[in-house]
């Protein structure tokens, strides 16, 4: 407990020191600016720079029809990512979409939680409906094969997986946490965190609404192309560096003529 307390205080102190001396503080979304505001960073020094993704690698491509309705979840198997709640939602979705398939991609960074997720699969009898696929080197290809992408996080900043899914033109059902709402806007379905019922309703709706999935995916890619590409991300940092390293040009006010000192005048008179 002492070590945790010490590390928390240490990290907090380092952060506050950086905030105090930084000319610019750039969180990855407006939601995260609350941290800077809580630490009394002047608003004029806060400039949000969104994460950016390569729109060429993460492009829609051709989507082949799936033999089974397929839901993909991308992210580490970790409590804050909320996969256990998504498994509970899968059990509810199966009641209305009997042949649904949920594919989880990501490494298991918490063995105990991973075991808990596997236990939930067994409890719900979802062995033929839920698969853990581990890491993938081609997330764009995985997203293209999905009928929809689901994100069940309990806490987030501005997740790359959401932007990547948007750029592939995927329909998205996600929990309304952190900067997810900023990313998606009106191009996906948002549900409360820790609510398997709401998540199941959103997923079932999208699985039964192919035209809606296509429209949402199209609008999601358009939004991501406008706001969250790698080029925009790089340009924002380049502009910040240019602004911070260019000396400010200060215009001095026009001064009134200054009278000569008396001793100078006296010396001139003697000469």
N, C-alpha and C positions, 0 to 999 in steps of 0.2 A: 504493500500500500504506500509506503514511504517513497519507494522508487517511482511509482506512478505519479505521486504528488510532485516529486522533485522534477521529473521530466516535463510534466504539464507546465509547471511554473517556469522552467528553463525555456521551453518552446515559446510560451507566451511572452516572456521577456525579450527574447530575440526578435519575435514578430513586432512587438511594440517599438523596439529600437529601430527596426527597419522602417516602420510607419513614420517614426519621428523624423528621420533623415531623408526619406524618399521624396524626390520631386514629382514622381508619378506613381500611383498605386493602381495596378490593372488586374482586377478580379475577372474571372471568365464569364460572369453573368451579373445582371443587376441584382438578382436575389442575394448574391454573396457580398454585395456592398454593405449589407447590414453589419458585417464584421468590422469593416473599416469605420463605419459611422459609430458603432459602439465604442471603438477605440479612439474616437474624436479626431479622425483624419478629416482635414478640411475637404469639403465636397469638390472644390476646384482642383484638387490633386487626384481625384478618382476618375479614371477613364477605363470603362469596360472594354475588353478585347475578347471577343468570342473565340472559342476553339474553331479551327478550320480543318476541313477534310478534302482530300483529292477527289474532285467530281468525275475524273476520268476513270480511276480505279473503281470508285463506288458509283456506277452508272446503272440504269435499269436493266439493260440487256434484254434478252428474250426469256420470258417466263413460261416454262412448260407446265401444262396442267399436272397437278399432283394426283397420285392414285388415292391418297387420303388427304383430307383437310389438314394442313400443316402449320403449326405455330412454332416460331423460333424465339428463343430467349438467349441473348448474348451477355456474358459477363462472368466474373469469378464467382464460384460457388461460395458464398460468404453471407453471413446474417443480414448485413445492410442491403444486399441485393434482393432479398425477399423471395428467393426461389421456393421456399417452403409454402408460402401463401399462393404462389402460382400453381403449385402441385395441387393444393386444395381446390383452386379454381378449376383445374383440369378435370377433377372428379365431377364437378358440377356441369362443365361444358359437355362431358361425355354423355350426360343424360339427354341432351338435345341434339348433339352431333356424335352419334355412337362410334364412328370410325376415326375420330380426331386423333392427331398425333402431335405431341409436344417434344421438341428437341432442344436440349440445353447444351450450349457451347460455352466452354470456359474451364479453367483449371480449378481444382478444389483447394482453396487456400486455407480452409478451416475443416479439418478432418471430422471433427465432432458434428459440425453442421451438415456436412455432406452425408454423414451417416443418418442424421435426422431426416434429411430429404429422402434418402433411399427408403427409410422406414415408412415415411408418409406414402410413398409409391406403393409399398406392400400393403399398408393398411387400407388404401382405397382400391386395391386390386388393379393398379394401372400399369402393370408390367408390360403390357402390349401397347400402351399409349404414351408412355414417358420414357425417353432415352437420354442418357448423359453421354455426350459425344467428345468431351475433352476439348483441347485447344484446336483451332483451325488456322491455317495460314492464308486462307482465302475467305474472310468474312463476307466480302461482297457476293461471292458465289452462293454462300449459305443463305444470305438474305434474299437473293433473287429466287431461290427455290421455295421460299416460304410464302404461304398465303397471307400471313401477317406476322409482324414482329411484336412481341410483348415485352414490356419492361415492368418489373414488379418491385423496384427499389423502395426501401423505406427512407433512405436519405441519399441525396445526390448533390453535385455541384452543377456542372453542365456536361452531361455524359456524351462522349464520343459516339457510343453505340446508337444513340437516338439520331444524331446528325448523319451518321453513316447509313442508317436505315432510311432516313428521309431522302438522301441522295440516290439510293437504289430504287426509289419510287415505291417503297413498301407502305402498306397500311399499318398503322401503329396503334396499339392500345398500351397506355403507360400510366403509372401512378403519378399523381400531381405533387411532385416533391422537387425542391431545389429549383434549378433553372429549366426543368423539363417543359414547363408551360411556356417559357420564353422561346424555347427551341421550336416546339410544335405549333404554337399559335392555335389556329382553328383547323389544322391539317391532320389531327389525330384525335383519338378518344382518350380523355383523362378521367381517372377514377381515384378515389382516396386510397392512401396506403393502408396496408394491413386489413384489406377488405376483399377477401376472395370472392364473395358474392358479386360485388360490383365489377370486379375484373372478369368474372365468368360471363356476366351479362354483356359486357363490352366485346369480349372475344366472340361469343356466340352470335351477336348481332353482325359483326364484320364477316364471320365465316358464312353467314347466310345471305350476305349482301355483296355479291361480287362487283356490281357496278359501283357501289359506294366505296369499296376497297380501291378500285381503279382510280376513282376521282380523288380520293384522299391521298393516294400515293403520288398522283400527278401533281397535286397542289403542294405536297410536302417537298418534292424535289424542286419545284419552282422557288419555294420559300428558301430552301437551303442554298440554292444557287445565288440568290440575292444577298444572303447574310452570312453563310457559314462555310465558304470555300477556303482552301489553303491560301489562295492568292490574296483574298481580303484580309485574312489573318496576318500574313507577312506584310502586306501594305500598311496595316494599322501599326505594327511594331516599327516598321521603317519610318513612318511619319512621326511616331513618338520619339525615336532616336534623333531624327533630324531636328525636331522642335527643341529637344532638351540640350542638344549640342550646339545650336546656333546662338551666338551671343545676342542678347536682346539689344535692339537699337533704342537708346534712350534719348529723347529730344529734350535738351536743356532749355529752361525758360530764358527769354531775352532779359538781360540784366540792365539795370540803370547804370549810367556812367558814374564811376567812382571818383570823388574829388581827390586831387593830389594831396599828399601829406604837407602840412605847413612848412616843415623843415626843408623840403625840396624847393618850394617856392622861394623861401628865404635865400637859399643858396643861389638860385637863378638870379635874384635881384642883386646880390653882391657881385656876381660875375659881370 
